[in-house]
Amino acid sequence: QVQLVESGGGLVQPGGSLRLSCAASGSIFSINVMGWYRQAPGKERELVATITSGDSTNYADSVKGRFTISRDNAKNTVYLQMNSLKPEDMAVYSCKMLVVVLNRYGYQYWGQGTQVTVSS
């Protein structure tokens, strides 16, 4: 009943920038928390950043000062602005949202992921 669609991934050189987007659609009452995760081959999935409905944000230490998470509630969309990208940032980035649907139950939804490649 809720779908998340990500976009914005691709190939960039070290030091470059990308902006990821994730838009939710469906029977949504509210979205309490939006977040971005990433997983590189052979590594655990890790939290990158989260943002609450009150715009409180949290970042992994590895991306602080370089990445910015934001949300557009009118569009049910979360963004991740990634600057000064490093090869270590190469991963599949997935968005997750804690969605309250119309019957007032809360569920976690995941997008299918978008590949970010950082290489010269």
N, C-alpha and C positions, 0 to 999 in steps of 0.2 A: 503493500500500500504506500510505501515511501521509497523513492529512488534518489540516489545521489549520483550525480554525473560530474566527473572531474575533467578539467582541461588545463592546458597551459604548459604541459611538460614538453621536453625537447632537449636538444643539444646546445650547450653553451660552452664557451671557453672559460678557463679559470679567471675569476674576477668579474665575470659577467653577471647578468641578472635574468631572472624569470619571475613571472607571476602566475601562480596556480589559482584556479578557481574551482569551487565545488558548489553546485546548485542542487538543492533538494526540491522535490516535487511530490505531491500526493496529499493525503488527508492529514494535514499538519495543523495542530492547534498551536504549538509553540516549539521552539528549539532552545533548550536550556544551555547546552554546551556544544560547541563546535571545536574540532581539533584536527590536527594534521599529524600523521605518523609516517615513518619511513622504514624501509627495510632494504638493506644491501645484501647481495649474495653472501651466504655464509654467516650472516649476522642476525641477531635478534631484531625484531621490530621494536622501534623506539619511538617514544613520544617526541615530537618536534615542538609543538605549540598548541595551546588551547585558548579559547576565548569563551567567556560566559555571556549570558544574556545581558548582564550588566557591564559588559566590555572589560571585565578583568582578564588579564592575560598572563600566561605562564609559558616560559621558553626553556628548552634544553640549554644547558650551559654552552654547548658547542655551537649554537646558532645565535646566541644573544648578541645584539648589536648589529647583526647582519640580516636577520629575518624579521618580518613584521606580519602578524596575523591580524586580520580585521574581518568584520562581518557587515553585511547589508541585510538587515532584517526584512525589509520590504521585498527583497528578492530571494530570501531564504538561502543566501549564498555566503560562503566563507572564502577568504582569500589568503594566500600566503605569498607575500612579496619577499623574494630571495635575492639579496645583493651580495656582492663579493664572494661569489660561489667558489668553492674549493673542490678538488677531486674527491675529497672525503664526503662531500654531500651527494655523491652519486648514489641513487637508490630509487626504488619505487615508492612514490609518495601516495598515501591514501588518506582520504578524509573520513572522519567519523563524527556523527552527530547524535546527541541524545535528544530524541524527538518525542514530544507528547502528541499523540494522535487525537483524533476528535472524540474518541471514547474516554479520553483522559488517562489512558495507560501510556507509560513511557517505555521506549525501546531505543536500543542502540542500532544505528545503521551505518554501514560502511560503503564507501565507493569502491569501484573496482581497481583503482590505482592508476597513476600516470608516471611514466618513466622520466626521470631527470638524469641526464648524462652531462658530466662536466669533464671536458677533455680538450686538449690543444692539438 
